[in-house]
Amino acid sequence: MLTRNEGFENLTAGYLFPEVAKRRREYQQVHPDAKIISLGIGNTTEPITPHIAKAMSDYIQKLTTKEGYSGYGDEQGLSALRKKIAEVLYKDMATEDEVFISDGAKCDIARIQTLFGRNSKIAVQDPAYPVYVDGSVIVGAAGKASPDGGYEGVTYLPCTAENDFFPDLSVIKPDTLIYFCSPNNPTGVASTREQLAKLVDYALKNGCIIIYDSAYYSFIRNASLPRTIYEIPGARKCAIEINSFSKLAGFTGIRLGWSVVPSELTYSDGVSVKQDWNRVMTTLFNGASNIAQQGGLAALDDEGIKETTALVNYYLDNAKLMQKTLTSSNFSGAGVKVYYTGDSPYLWVYFPGWKSWDIFDKILNECNVVTTPGSGFGPSGEGYVRFSCFGHRSDVEEACRRLQGLKL
Ligand SMILES: *Cc1c(COP(=O)(O)O)cnc(C)c1O
């Protein structure tokens, strides 16, 4: 018999979203007529826009011809798309050969963990997107679960209302891999230039590498906020950026993402990280779908940018409706605090006196609305609930009506 990878034994709680889905299913079984609306998982709901769809369907037609057919492409992605991303999104901050196309940001986060040894130290924002920690646990880099919650090999960086959702960096040990997400999932907070400069400065001084997840950069509307970590001087020496077309263009099901690994980034022995990343992408990955990549190219031309801006604005308008409801007297009167700046798809909402899963259950029971309990993203998320603005307008409006009746 084969032994189980001990990383799996170290995994504690089930993955957050399956538990949310389970509670929703159980409620629906008891209340078969309830029309449940989900403001829970961060899944896109609006259709692929016409210009981008046309590029993909034209390409499929091409694939049906002898002349237009192509099989495997370069594992790192279409040269035209790498170039387009470098030019349109990074200008002079990254070059084509530093951009790697993938099947999505989550998959890149998983593969990145092969670059660093099992003994590498990890730091994460608390609360954080669960994959950073759970992925590290599976590959054996997070150590065992500690009795007081969390993992022995992980430094948790509390991000709370008290510190403006930007962590105290001084607790991070030297030579640590720092996962940092901005705009953040789940808090919705986009870090400022000054904050990111502090982060980069700390990483440079302490030999840390930052894995910067900017999957929600397209939601940033405040022009003074950085949209990529490379806007910060020195970031090319200490940061990998992970990004995705999922939230930008509704590609959650189509699957397309990218990473940027600057040439200057090295391990302690001076070896290039990019060289190994190229090896990982060519060995463990066989290239993103060529159809999806045509969609990605179209998403970044003038027409595509117009369409995706309108698409993201639709979700941001949903968020404004939710913000209005959640700050109304029914909520503010009960001391509920809404953290939302208009630069992300998530409203991070504090319910004083409540445990996250209890308020989750209450909202599910009384309003038939699914949210995500903040504690599922880390201990500092306790007492909070995340509301996602992904949804059809009519569903969001109906959810807002029902939320008005929540008995707090
Ligand atoms: C949705 C999300 C991703 C996942 O992106 P995919 O490209 O769909 O895999 C990555 N990071 C964060 C923080 C996300 O919320």
The ligand as an ORCA input file, in Angstrom:
! r2SCAN-3c Opt
* xyz 0 1
  C     -10.725     34.510     -8.043
  C      -9.353     34.656     -7.507
  C      -8.264     34.060     -8.145
  C      -8.513     32.976     -9.133
  O      -8.259     33.254    -10.380
  P      -8.355     32.172    -11.509
  O      -7.570     32.804    -12.563
  O      -9.811     32.012    -11.852
  O      -7.771     30.869    -11.049
  C      -6.980     34.331     -7.692
  N      -6.776     35.109     -6.614
  C      -7.809     35.644     -5.957
  C      -7.532     36.467     -4.764
  C      -9.113     35.418     -6.376
  O     -10.124     35.902     -5.668
*
